[in-house]
Amino acid sequence: MGGHGSNLKKLKELASKLGIEDNVYFVGMLSREKIIEYYNKSDVFILSSNFESFGVVIIEALSQGLPVISTICGGPESLIDNENGILVSKDCVEEMVLAMKSMKKNYNQYDRVEIRNKTLNEYGENNITSILIKLYREVVKH
């Protein structure tokens, strides 16, 4: 688990209580380079959030070809589809568990190269720069 926050202590206690502390790693805040390294070592990215305005971390994970499991919380719904992941309701542990089991069972249906390419085509520097230049030209024109 990357990052830190107000629930870190509770999460560490929960991992200990469940006897999984040897299988859960709390890595803290990560540099961009380290994040990429962790994405490349991973099979799936999971975001369990109550609110996301856009979902930059989801774009980061998708740009590395990772399928994503995320809660429906504002931003992820516009980023995740059947080809790149699974959406679940907020605060629904059962749905999250089912999504994780489904991801494991059907992992081969997710094409990491296609996920990466589609994400970079839509959200990569070239496309975003092109969109912004077009927008600026329209604004200046009017």
N, C-alpha and C positions, 0 to 999 in steps of 0.2 A: 504494500500500500504506500503510495507516494503522497507527499504533502504533509501538512499538519493542520491542526485545528482544535476546536474546543472539545471534540469527541475522542481525541487521540487516546487519552488515558482510559476512557471507557472501552474503547476498541481493544486496547492491549489487555485489559482485564477480562474482556469477553473471550478473547483468543485463549487466554490462560484457563479460564473457567471451562471452555469447551475442549481443552486439551489439544489445541491445534497450534500452539505458539511456535512449535518447531517448523510449521508449514506456512506460517504467515510472516512476511517480512515487512517491517515498518521502516521504510528507507528515508523518510523525511523529505525535505525540499530537495529538488534535483535541478542541476543545470540543464540547459537545452541538450547538450551533448549526452548527458546521462539519461535523459528522458528517451532520446532516440535509441540509445543502447538497450534500455529496458523494453521499449516497444519491439525491437528486433529479436529479443529473447522470448517474447510472449507469443501466445497463441490467440488470445482474445483480450479485448479491453472492456472493462465493466465500469459504468458510471451510475452510481446510485445517488441521485441528487433530488432535492425538492424544488430547485429553481435553477435554470440555466437560460440566460438571455440569448445565446447563440450556440455555444458548445465548441469553443476553440480546442479543447482537449480531445473532443471527438474527431474533429478535422485532423488534428495531429496524428491520432491513432489510425484513422482511415488512410491518411497519406503514407503510412508505413505498411498498408495492406492488412491491418488487423480488422477482423469483424468485431462489431461492438454490440454489447448488451447495455441498454440504458433505460432509465425511467423516463416516462412521459412527463416532462417538466418545463416545457417552454421552447427550448431550442432544438433538442434532439429529433423531434418529430419531422423537422424539415431536412434532416441529414441522413436518417436511417431508413432503409427499406429492406425488403426481403432478401435482396442480393448482398447486403453488407452487414446485416445484424438483426436484432430483435428488440422491440420496445415492450416495456412492462409498466404497469401502473405504479405510481408512487406508494411507498409504505405497504407494499404487498409482497411479503416475504415468499409466499407460495408461488406467485408468478415469477419472481426472480429465480427461485430454485428450479422451476420448470424450464425457464429460459436457459439456465446454465446446463441442465441435463440435455435439452434439445440441441444446444450448441455443441456439446460434446458428442452426441450421437450423430449429428448431421454436419459435423465440421467440414467434411470434404466437399460439401455443396458451396462453400465460400471460396471464391477464387481470389487469393491475396493479390495477385498481379492485376487482375481486373479492378479490384477495390482500390488499389493504389492509383492505377491509371485514371479511373473515373474521377477520383477525388482531386488529383493533380490537374486534370483537364478543367474541372469546374472551379476549384479554389486555389490553384497554383498562381504563382507570381505573374506569368504571362497573361492569363485570362483576367485576373483582377486588375492588372495595370491597364489592359485594353479597355475594360469596362469604365475605369476611372477616367481615363483620357477622353473617352467618348462623352461621359457625363460632364466633365469640365468644359469641353468644347460646346456642348449644348447650353450650359449655364452662361458662358461668355458670349455666345451668340445672341442670347436673349437678354 
